[in-house]
Amino acid sequence: MEKLVVRGKRKISGVIKISGSKNATLPILAASILNKNKIEINRVPIVKDVLTMVELLKHIGSNIKLDFKKKRILIHNKNRILKTTAPYNLLKTMRAGVIILGPLLSRFKKAKVSLPGGCAIGSRPVDIHLFVLKKLGAKIKIKNGYIIAKTTKGLIGKKIKLPSVSVGATENAIIAASYAKGTTYLSNCACEPEIKDLTNFLKKMGIKINWIGERKIKISGKQNLKSVNHKVMFDRIESGTFIIAGALIGNKLKISGIEPKILKKEISILKKMGVKIKVNKSDLIIFKSNKIKPAYIKTEPYPGFPTDLQAQIMVLMTKANGVSKIKENIFEKRFMHVPELNRMGAKIKIFGDTSFIYGPQQLNGAEVMATDLRASVSLVLAGLSAGDKTIVNRVYHLDRGYEKLETKLRNCKANIFRKN
């Protein structure tokens, strides 16, 4: 099994070009099920979750080709008959796989999709996904670990209020409603930039979608769709990860290929913590930051602070002069990296959904175990700032969402390499 070996205490500088967004690519690929015409998707991140979604689409019969060198996906499903069953072996490692339920059901009036797997960071039930699809007219049952859904007359547009803000359920609802008959009004939607990217993709296919409020959306379903060429937005979680790396061990680190306005909340918090950041139109520069201040943050749906950056900013908080606090509001098991950080010399205590980080602490190298995607990268950041050598096991978690992480860091003078 592969592991990462990190030798810390080395300052990094240079330019890191951010990849396309994994969390935008996955629902866009799911939405491709609706369209028989040519689809071209550019700036695709070559990460495990995307490769799994490509395999899933191939399994159901999609004519899909991934160009690794150009980071481009081509899909053309004219005269293709797609299967409507998505098996467990392709969804067991990837939570996002359940978003093919909506498009399969909407277009083919039936779907059988395995209950998903993914990271062990909480239950993340599919209840809200099923709630929305039932409102659109689906009959659904769960049997032998599979969601079995059907609709005799096709999905019909409705006014639907999501019981709580859910990114995945919002995506499933938007895609399903895009092919449904009539008009759907969704409220209490997630409004992450990745969802806006999905709606832009669907608009290019000819679907009328309008945001009529911060969390409200109007969708007029359409069945005759156009060919589309789309460039995926930048990965804001990868961006935030490298910005925090620059704050930890950077001399002068440039993060390019981004839209800083989308990272407004993250940049604001980091600046308050004493991180020196210069923001430009499509990049930003992090300068050497010596005096880190403690902070209190709580994870929230966008535009709040993302849960996917909670583990990373916790590492930075170990360098702050005082006590920092993080309240995790999204997932109930997202402090699984804390015992590993404590083994490296951090002083972090957990009380329910809140962690207290006591700083400043000098981290030391250790052999550690990644438990999920974002926890794994937090351990890499800890290793980069620690003394001695850190070995991060289970890097398959990391490979689900980060493209060439160690290569990008090595190009900026970090001492990190992969080992079998």
Order of alpha helices (4+ residues) and beta strands (2+ residues): beta-beta-alpha-beta-alpha-beta-beta-beta-alpha-alpha-beta-alpha-beta-beta-beta-alpha-beta-alpha-beta-beta-beta-alpha-beta-alpha-beta-beta-beta-alpha-beta-alpha-beta-beta-beta-alpha-beta-alpha-alpha-beta
